[in-house]
Amino acid sequence: MDKKQLIITCLFASSLILLTLLTLVHIFASPQIVIAGSMQGHGGDYIATVSQASTGEDVLWVLDCRTQTAGIYQYDPGSDMLELRTTLKVAQLGK
C-alpha cells in the first residue's frame, strides 16, 4: 500500500466515524426545550417583561410607570413585526 492509498483510507475511515457519531447524536440526544420565564428589564419609566398567552404564544408587556398603562404586544410572523394587541390601565390588571 503506497502513501496515497494510506491517506485516502485514513480519511475515509475518519469520515465514517464522524458520520456514525453524528447519526448517534441525532438519534439519542433529543433537543432541549428552553422556556424563558419571568424575564424582565426596566429603564426609566418603562418596565418590559414577557409572558405566555392562553393560546401558548409569547407576549411582550411594556408597562409605562408614568401613565400607569400597559401595552401588550405579540409577534406576527406574517409581517415579521411586533403588533400592539391591546392597552390596559394598570388598575385593570388585578380585576
Backbone bond lengths (Angstrom), bond angles and torsions (degrees), N, CA, C in turn:
res aa  C-N    CA-C-N  psi(-1)  N-CA   C-N-CA  omega(-1)  CA-C   N-CA-C  phi
1 M - - - 1.449 - - 1.531 107.79 -
2 D 1.312 114.72 123.31 1.459 117.43 -179.35 1.531 110.29 -84.27
3 K 1.311 115.99 177.18 1.459 122.87 -173.32 1.534 111.61 -64.60
4 K 1.320 117.12 -39.23 1.457 121.04 -178.28 1.529 111.11 -64.95
5 Q 1.320 117.55 -43.28 1.464 121.01 179.13 1.527 111.62 -67.00
6 L 1.323 117.06 -35.02 1.462 121.54 178.07 1.527 110.42 -64.68
7 I 1.331 117.49 -43.17 1.470 121.45 179.33 1.523 110.39 -64.92
8 I 1.332 117.00 -43.74 1.469 120.73 179.15 1.524 110.42 -63.35
9 T 1.302 118.14 -41.33 1.462 122.22 178.72 1.518 111.12 -63.31
10 C 1.333 117.31 -43.66 1.470 121.26 178.73 1.531 111.44 -64.42
11 L 1.318 117.38 -42.45 1.461 120.75 178.20 1.522 111.37 -64.85
12 F 1.317 116.89 -40.41 1.458 120.82 178.35 1.533 110.73 -64.99
13 A 1.322 116.76 -43.18 1.465 120.55 179.67 1.523 110.94 -64.75
14 S 1.327 117.63 -41.62 1.465 119.67 179.82 1.529 111.25 -68.13
15 S 1.330 117.68 -35.12 1.466 119.21 177.42 1.528 111.18 -67.98
16 L 1.333 117.35 -35.82 1.465 120.39 176.21 1.528 111.24 -65.78
17 I 1.312 116.66 -40.54 1.470 120.44 178.23 1.522 110.18 -63.65
18 L 1.334 117.41 -45.09 1.461 120.87 179.58 1.530 112.04 -64.44
19 L 1.320 116.75 -39.95 1.462 120.72 178.02 1.524 111.06 -64.51
20 T 1.310 117.08 -40.74 1.460 121.69 177.70 1.522 110.87 -63.60
21 L 1.326 117.20 -45.40 1.462 120.62 178.87 1.528 111.81 -63.73
22 L 1.315 117.16 -41.06 1.461 120.73 178.60 1.523 111.13 -63.31
23 T 1.315 116.69 -41.26 1.467 120.92 178.03 1.525 110.31 -64.23
24 L 1.318 118.33 -42.86 1.462 121.46 179.42 1.523 111.53 -64.49
25 V 1.321 116.79 -39.06 1.462 119.85 178.78 1.522 110.30 -63.53
26 H 1.322 117.78 -43.41 1.458 120.73 -179.66 1.516 112.27 -68.93
27 I 1.309 117.83 -29.44 1.463 120.31 -179.50 1.522 111.13 -78.51
28 F 1.316 117.49 -46.31 1.461 120.95 -170.52 1.518 115.16 -98.26
29 A 1.307 119.10 -20.42 1.462 120.54 -178.74 1.524 109.06 -103.56
30 S 1.324 115.44 95.82 1.462 118.87 178.61 1.523 108.80 -74.20
31 P 1.317 117.78 147.39 1.462 119.46 -179.16 1.519 110.96 -67.20
32 Q 1.298 115.81 143.26 1.453 121.70 179.28 1.520 109.68 -84.99
33 I 1.303 116.78 132.46 1.457 121.63 177.44 1.519 107.95 -87.94
34 V 1.305 115.49 126.96 1.457 120.83 -178.91 1.519 108.36 -107.97
35 I 1.304 115.79 125.70 1.460 120.87 177.41 1.521 107.40 -117.60
36 A 1.308 115.21 121.31 1.453 120.19 179.56 1.515 108.43 -95.45
37 G 1.288 116.12 117.64 1.454 119.85 178.65 1.508 110.59 -122.87
38 S 1.291 115.13 147.87 1.461 122.88 176.48 1.522 112.95 60.90
39 M 1.310 116.54 31.80 1.463 118.67 173.44 1.514 107.18 -79.50
40 Q 1.302 116.14 135.14 1.447 119.29 -173.04 1.515 109.28 -151.14
41 G 1.303 115.09 146.58 1.449 120.36 175.18 1.510 109.08 -144.87
42 H 1.302 115.65 152.51 1.460 117.83 179.28 1.514 109.23 -143.44
43 G 1.300 113.71 151.96 1.456 119.69 178.20 1.510 108.71 -161.84
44 G 1.300 116.43 122.89 1.457 119.74 -179.69 1.509 111.39 66.15
45 D 1.323 115.82 -123.54 1.460 121.41 -177.09 1.521 113.21 -96.15
46 Y 1.314 118.34 10.31 1.460 121.20 -174.51 1.521 111.50 -121.23
47 I 1.320 115.03 146.72 1.464 122.39 172.40 1.524 106.34 -128.27
48 A 1.316 116.83 130.45 1.469 121.80 178.91 1.521 109.06 -119.41
49 T 1.319 115.44 135.12 1.460 120.56 177.68 1.528 108.76 -147.97
50 V 1.311 116.15 160.27 1.463 121.01 178.49 1.512 109.51 -114.51
51 S 1.324 115.45 151.21 1.456 121.10 174.97 1.518 107.59 -149.41
52 Q 1.314 115.44 -179.02 1.454 120.05 -179.34 1.523 108.56 -115.44
53 A 1.325 116.43 129.23 1.457 121.54 178.86 1.522 109.88 -73.13
54 S 1.323 116.51 168.50 1.470 120.14 179.46 1.521 111.60 -65.56
55 T 1.339 117.05 -19.84 1.465 120.80 177.08 1.524 112.02 -82.04
56 G 1.341 116.63 -6.04 1.459 120.48 179.02 1.513 113.74 95.41
57 E 1.322 117.58 -3.91 1.458 120.71 -179.85 1.526 109.90 -87.60
58 D 1.313 116.03 152.10 1.460 121.19 177.77 1.512 109.99 -79.32
59 V 1.324 115.80 140.03 1.457 121.49 176.08 1.520 109.18 -126.64
60 L 1.312 115.56 151.08 1.460 122.86 178.22 1.515 108.27 -108.63
61 W 1.328 115.78 125.13 1.453 121.98 176.72 1.522 107.41 -103.18
62 V 1.322 116.42 128.89 1.456 121.69 174.17 1.517 106.80 -120.85
63 L 1.330 116.30 113.40 1.455 121.63 -178.44 1.522 109.52 -101.07
64 D 1.302 115.75 126.78 1.457 122.35 176.32 1.525 106.66 -96.23
65 C 1.322 116.68 108.40 1.463 121.15 -175.31 1.527 112.00 -70.06
66 R 1.295 117.48 -28.43 1.462 120.36 -178.26 1.527 111.48 -71.28
67 T 1.347 117.50 -45.75 1.471 120.56 -178.45 1.522 112.52 -94.97
68 Q 1.328 117.45 -4.42 1.468 123.12 179.56 1.533 111.83 59.16
69 T 1.337 116.71 42.73 1.459 121.53 176.23 1.519 109.86 -123.27
70 A 1.316 114.79 155.82 1.462 121.01 178.76 1.524 108.49 -125.36
71 G 1.317 116.29 130.51 1.456 121.60 174.23 1.516 109.04 -104.22
72 I 1.323 116.03 133.01 1.464 120.69 -178.82 1.528 107.58 -110.65
73 Y 1.324 115.37 119.49 1.453 121.97 -176.78 1.520 109.88 -113.84
74 Q 1.333 115.47 148.20 1.459 120.91 178.07 1.527 108.55 -136.38
75 Y 1.309 116.46 144.14 1.460 121.87 -179.21 1.516 110.01 -77.38
76 D 1.326 116.01 130.55 1.457 121.97 175.89 1.522 108.27 -109.19
77 P 1.349 118.27 109.12 1.462 119.75 -177.18 1.528 113.19 -66.63
78 G 1.332 118.19 -23.58 1.452 120.46 179.72 1.522 112.53 -66.08
79 S 1.326 115.96 -43.17 1.463 119.85 179.58 1.517 112.11 -98.32
80 D 1.332 117.07 -6.46 1.466 122.97 -179.52 1.532 110.96 58.38
81 M 1.341 115.63 41.33 1.458 121.36 -178.12 1.520 110.28 -140.45
82 L 1.339 115.13 160.18 1.454 120.93 169.35 1.516 107.97 -83.94
83 E 1.328 116.77 131.19 1.452 120.97 -179.77 1.516 109.45 -117.07
84 L 1.324 115.50 137.55 1.459 121.35 177.18 1.520 108.80 -71.39
85 R 1.328 117.11 120.65 1.460 120.99 179.75 1.522 110.78 -89.75
86 T 1.304 117.08 -44.33 1.472 120.58 -179.52 1.518 109.83 -164.06
87 T 1.297 115.74 161.84 1.463 122.15 171.00 1.520 107.83 -123.17
88 L 1.310 114.78 144.07 1.463 121.29 -179.17 1.512 109.72 -134.96
89 K 1.311 116.27 150.85 1.451 120.31 168.38 1.523 107.90 -75.66
90 V 1.301 117.48 143.87 1.471 120.95 -178.16 1.520 110.00 -61.40
91 A 1.334 117.91 -32.06 1.462 120.68 179.09 1.519 111.36 -64.16
92 Q 1.329 119.03 -25.51 1.470 122.37 179.84 1.520 112.62 -78.18
93 L 1.314 118.29 -17.75 1.468 121.26 -173.44 1.514 112.53 -67.23
94 G 1.317 118.68 -31.66 1.453 121.20 -178.15 1.513 113.45 -81.51
95 K 1.318 118.53 -6.53 1.468 121.64 -175.79 1.501 111.85 -94.11
